[in-house]
């Protein structure tokens, strides 16, 4: 008896199919547990990693040591640096090779004629040697550069005062900065990570389940008996989609809960990374991620149904997730203002809106509509394709 002989829609049959698929998925509790655990723990691990990395960088900056060549020629500079809490390492040996290898973060080289040039009212030359491709050296080099520039400004002002000239004469323009970003918005690096990993949970949480209800059933030879039952292929497709979406929704909820717990326990605010994640942010995240959690399984079911074996289907699913995961790069790499259609691009739009929620920005109503409309349209199209695949005899024949 063909499944296509039962076109009438029945919510009872649909619920039965969804319950059957969910029961089958939950039988493999170990796989489901580890899939959900991996997604739930990824957020807290990222938050903890950011905390310890930022803490380590701040401690290294506070404990900066200035390696100075010819330090005796610039005693005033040395005293200035010491007053600023910087230790002095005078006359480092083989300093260029050590900077290149990473043994030293940066070295200040005072030119031999430095003191003579200052005494003559000229500019003394100091060279900052660093390795810009090494991330761990950049904060130390930046601090040394700021401190030397501060000393240069102080010395220049003293010269003007000794000559009876107001220091403001040399600075005809006073530039001040008014930063309109909130403290949370200035923590942009962490905001991007949170938005990305929230979407990551919605992408990865459904892979195992989608694989099981497609290629897994073909290998277990349980799909053909299911297709001979009095259900339509559309009912079968929707039932499988609901079951996989339920698992994915658990993964997304676990991921957001993990983020909430980590942000409550990890004192990011003490490191200058204040991130507020309260009821408003949680509601905004769920408003974006719940439709997303239903869209992704629909697409993955299509990819999963294209493989003849579980291994082949897994390759297809991995390729699909990789391609979808590249979409947020549109927002990450864009240097111009986002166009009006940005929110209507799947995945990229969700990433953009999640970032706005975290930055406490006003999200336009049209973008909230897109968060529901796009997943609805994509899900409907994908389910239609998946239902058509289920009705294809070649699916069972393995050709």
N, C-alpha and C positions, 0 to 999 in steps of 0.2 A: 504493500500500500504506500503510495507516494505521499510525501508530506505536503505537496502542492495541491492535493485534493481537498484540503481543509482550509479554505481561504477565510472563513469567518473568524473574526478576532474574538478571543476569549481571554478576559483578565484572569480567570481561574486557571486556565492552562498556562498563561504567562507566569503567574505566581508559582505554579508547580515547577515549571522549568527553572526559574530563578532559584527556588529553594533547593532543587536537586543539584544545580551547579554549585551553589554555595556550600552545600553539604559535602560534595565531592572535593571542593577546594580545601575545606577545613579538615578533611581526613588526614591530609599531610600537614599536621600541625607544626612539625619541626621546620619545614620549608617556609610556611607562612610566618612563623614566629621570627625566624632569622631575617626574612625579607623586611618585615615591619621594624624589627630591632635595628637593622642597618640604617633604615631611613630615619628612624627616631633619634638615633645616637649621632648622626652626622652633624646636625645643627649644634647641639651642645659641644661636640668636639671642636667645631670651627670656632665657636665663641670662646672656649677655653684656650684654644691655640692663639687666637688674636690677643687675648688678655696677657698670656705669658710672653708672647713676642713683643707686644707693646711695652710691657713692664721691663723686659730685658733691655730694649732699646733705650727707654728712659733712664734706666740705671747706668747704662754705658755712657750716655750723654752727661749725666750728673758726675760721673767719675772720669771725665775726659782727662787724658794726659797729652800735653803738648810736647811733641818731639821737635826741638829747635836746633838747627845748625847755626853756629856762630852766635849763640845766645848771649855771650858776653858783650857783643856789640850793641845789644838792645836791652839794657837793664830796665829801662822804664816799661817796655813792653812786657818783660818777664814779670815785673811786679804787678802790672795791670792784670795779667792772666792769673797770677796767684791770688789776687784779691777777688777774682771771679770764681774761685774754687777749682781752678785747673792746676793739676800737677805738672811739673816741668821735667822733661827728660832732655838734658842738654847733650849736644854732640852725639846723636845716635850713629852708630857705625853701620856702614854699607846700607844707608837708608833707602836709596832708590830700589835696590833689589828686594829689600824687606817690604817696601810699600807694594811692589809688584806682586810679591808672593802672598801678601795679606798679613804678614807679621806685624806691620804697622798700618794704621788706618790713614794717617796723613802726617806730613812733615812740613814745618815752616823753615825755610832757608833764608837767613838774613844775609844780604849781599855784603861783601867785605867793606865797601865804601858807604855803608848805611849810616854810621854815626857821623862821618864827615859830611855827607849830604844833608843830614838834618841840621848840623851846626851851621852850614852855609845857607840855610833857609830853603833848601831844595827838597825834592821828594826822595825819601829813602825807599829802596826796593826790597820787598819781601815776596818770596815765591812759595805758594802753597802746592805741595806735591801730593797727589792722591791718585787713586785708581777708580775712575767714575763708573766702571762696569760692575764694581763690587758693591752690592746693596748695603752690606753691613758697615762699610766705611763711610757712606754718604752722610749719616747724621753727625759723625765726629768731625768730618771735614767742613760741614755746614756750620757747626758751632764755632770752630776755629776761625772760619772766614768772618762770621759775625763779630767775634771778639776783636779781631785785628782791625776790622772796619770801625768798630766803636772806639778803639784806641786812636786810630787815625783821625777820626772826627774830633776827639778830645784834644789831640795835639794841634790840630789845625785851628781850633777855637782859641787855644792858649797863645798861638802865634799872633792871631789877630788882636787879642786883648793886649799883649805886650806892645803892640804898635798903635794902641789907642783906637782900634777899629772894632766896632761891634760885630760879634760873630754872625749876626743876622745879615750883614752886608754880603757875606759869601753865600748866603742861602736866600736868594730873593723870593723863592717860592716855598711855602710850607705845605707839604702834601699830607693830608690826614685821610684815614681810611674809615669808612662806615660800613661794616659788614652786616648785611641784612639777614644773613643766614642764622637760624637758631643753632643752639649747641648740638641738637640732634642732627640737623642738616649738615653741620661741619664734620660729623662722623660719617662721611660719605662712603668710605671704604667698607665699613661694617654694614651699612645699609645695603650696598650692592650685594654683599655676600649673603645676607639674610634673604633678599628677594630671590637670588639665584637658587639657593638651597631649598627654598619653599617650593619653587617650580620643579627642582630636581626630585623632590619627594613625590610630586604628582606624576612625574615621568617614570621613575624607577619602581614605584609601589605596585604597578599593575603588570609588570613584565612577566613575572613567574606565573601569575594567575591566567593572563591572556595566553601564554604558551601552553598551559595545562588544558584549557578548554578548547583549544584548536588542534595543534599538532599532537598534543598529548593524548587526546581522545582518539585520534586517527591511529596512533601507534598501539593503543590499548584495544583498538577495534570496538569501541563503544559508541562511536559516532553513527555508524550505519543503523544499529537497532534504534537509536534515538530518532533518526530521520524517518523511520517506518511507523512511528507513533502518530496518533491523530493530532498533529500540530502543524502549522504552516512554518515554512522556513523563516519568515519574518518574526513569528512568535519565538522561534528557537534562537534567532539572532539577538532579539531584544532581551530574552531571558538570560543568555550568556553575558550580554553586555551589562545587565543590572548586577549580576553576581560579581563580575570582575570590578565593576565600579564600586561596589560595596567594600571590597578589599582595598581598592585604591583610596577610597575615602577614609578608611581606617589609617592608612599610611600617611595621608596628608594631615589628619588630625593629630596623629602621634608626632609628626615632625613639628607642627606648630606648638604643641604642648611641650616638646623638648626645648624649643627656643625660649618659650616663656619661662620654663624652669631655670634654664641656664642664665637668662638675663636677670632673674631674681637673685641667683646665688653668686654669680660672678660680678665683682665690683668694678665694672668697666668705667663708671663715672669717676672713680679716683684717678684714672689714668687719662682723663680728658676725653673719654669716649662715651658721653652720656647718650644712652638710647632708651627712649621711653616706649614700652610695649604694654599698654594697658588694655582696657576693655574696647576702646575705640579702634586701636590697631588690630586687636584680635578679630573684631567683627569685620573690619575692612578686609583682612586677609581671608577670612572664611567666605566672604561675599565673592571674592575673586577665585578662590581655589576650589570651592565646591563645584561650580560648573566646569572648571578645568579638570577636576577629578573624574567627571563623567565623560568629558570629551576624549581624553587620552586613551582610555580602554577601547573606545569605538575604533580609533585609528589602529591601535595595536592588534585588535582582532583581525583586521584586514591583512596586516602584515603577517600575522601568525598563520592565517589560512593559506598563505601562498607557499608555505614550505611542505615538502613531502614527508619530512621527518622532523622530529623535535629539534635536532641539531641544526638542520637547515632553517627551520622557522626561527630559532634563536638568533641565527645570523641576520635574518631579515628584520627581526625586532630590534636588534642592536643597531643595525644600520638606520632604521627609522628613528630611534631615540637619538642617535648621534646627529642626524640631520636636523631634527626638531630642536636639539640643544644648541645648535648654532644660531638660531633665530635671535636670542637676546643680544648677540653681538651687534645687531643693528643699533640698539640703544647704547651699548657700552662704547662703541667706536664713533658714534655720530658726534660731530663737532658743531652742528647747527641745531636750531630749534626743531623739535619734533613736529612733523607734518600732521595734518588733521586725521589722516588715515592710520596713524601709528597704532592706535588702540585696537584697530580692526584686523591687525596681523596676528594670527594665533601665536601664542607663547610670548612673542615680543610685546604684544599689547598687555598681557598679564604682568610681565616683568615691569613695564613702565608704570602701570597703575599701582602695583605693590610698592614700588619705590616712592611714589607720591604719598601713599598711605603712611609709610615710615617717616617721610620728611614732613608730615603734617600739612601737606599741601591740599588745596581744594581740588577734588576730582570732579570734572564736569559731568553732568548727567548723561551726556551722549556716550562718555567712556564707560559709565556703569552699564548702560544699555548694551554696549559692545561686549562687556564681560559675560553677558548672558546670551546675547544673540549669536555671537560667533561660535561658542561651544555647541549651541543648539543646532546651528546649521551644519557644522562639521560632523557632529554626532549623527544627525539624520542621514547625511550623505554616506558616511562610513558604514552605518548599520545597513543601509540599502545595498551597498556593495557587498558587505559580509553575507547578507541574506541571499544575494544572488550567487555568491560562491558556494553557500551551503546547498543550493539547489542544483549545482553543477555536478553531473555524474562523474566527471574527471577528478573531483575532489576525493571521492571514495576509491576510485580506481588507482589513485596514486600517480597519475600521469600529468 
